[in-house]
């Protein structure tokens, strides 16, 4: 397995974990009172957009030439960071 393939596989594994966390948020929204439910669903919507951005970055990495893919890792790392922070923020809001 090449370094790029391993990197993409790692990103996909993280994405699966975050999809599970987003599903947890949806379940919490279903169980919440209406006002809190709307807030949670707004957060879920934002997270889904960030997830889509990461999926796009992963696809770009897959399609990039050998020489270019390492230059493109920055975009993927930013998408990873944005999604990870968004999920952490959403769950921390639920606790308060």
C-alpha positions in Angstrom: 0.0 0.0 0.0 1.4 3.4 -1.0 1.6 6.3 1.5 -1.3 8.0 -0.3 -3.5 4.9 -0.2 -2.8 4.6 3.6 -3.5 8.3 4.1 -6.8 8.0 2.2 -7.7 4.9 4.1 -7.0 6.6 7.4 -9.2 9.5 6.4 -12.0 7.2 5.4 -11.8 5.4 8.8 -12.0 8.8 10.6 -14.9 9.7 8.4 -16.8 6.6 9.4 -16.2 7.4 13.1 -17.5 10.9 12.6 -20.5 9.7 10.7 -21.4 7.7 13.8 -21.0 10.7 16.0 -23.3 12.8 13.6 -25.8 10.0 13.8 -25.6 10.2 17.6 -26.4 13.9 17.4 -29.4 13.1 15.2 -30.7 10.6 17.8 -30.3 13.2 20.5 -32.2 15.7 18.4 -35.1 13.2 18.1 -35.2 12.8 21.8 -34.9 16.6 22.6 -37.6 19.2 23.2 -38.5 21.2 20.1 -36.3 24.3 20.7 -33.2 22.2 21.5 -34.0 19.8 18.7 -33.9 22.7 16.1 -30.5 23.8 17.5 -29.1 20.3 17.3 -30.4 19.8 13.8 -28.8 23.1 12.7 -25.5 21.8 14.1 -26.0 18.5 12.2 -26.6 20.4 9.0 -23.3 22.3 9.4 -21.5 19.1 10.2 -22.9 17.4 7.1 -21.6 20.2 5.0 -18.2 19.8 6.6 -18.3 16.1 6.1 -19.1 16.6 2.4 -16.2 19.0 2.1 -13.9 16.3 3.6 -15.3 13.7 1.2 -14.5 16.0 -1.7 -11.0 16.5 -0.4 -10.6 12.7 -0.1 -11.7 12.3 -3.7 -9.2 14.9 -4.9 -6.4 13.1 -3.1 -7.5 9.8 -4.8 -7.5 11.5 -8.2 -4.3 13.5 -7.7 -1.1 12.4 -9.4 1.7 11.0 -7.3 3.7 14.2 -7.3 0.7 16.4 -6.5 -1.1 14.5 -3.8 1.3 15.5 -0.9 0.7 19.2 -1.8 -3.0 18.6 -1.5 -2.8 17.1 2.0 -3.2 20.5 3.5 -6.7 20.9 2.2 -7.7 17.5 3.5 -6.1 18.3 6.9 -8.1 21.5 7.1 -11.3 19.7 6.3 -10.4 17.0 9.0 -9.8 19.7 11.6 -13.0 21.6 10.7 -15.1 18.5 11.0 -13.4 17.3 14.2 -13.8 20.7 15.9 -17.4 21.0 14.8 -18.3 17.6 16.3 -16.5 18.4 19.5 -18.3 21.8 19.7 -21.7 20.2 19.0 -21.3 17.6 21.8 -20.0 20.2 24.2 -23.1 22.3 23.6 -25.3 19.3 24.4 -23.7 19.0 27.9 -24.4 22.7 28.8 
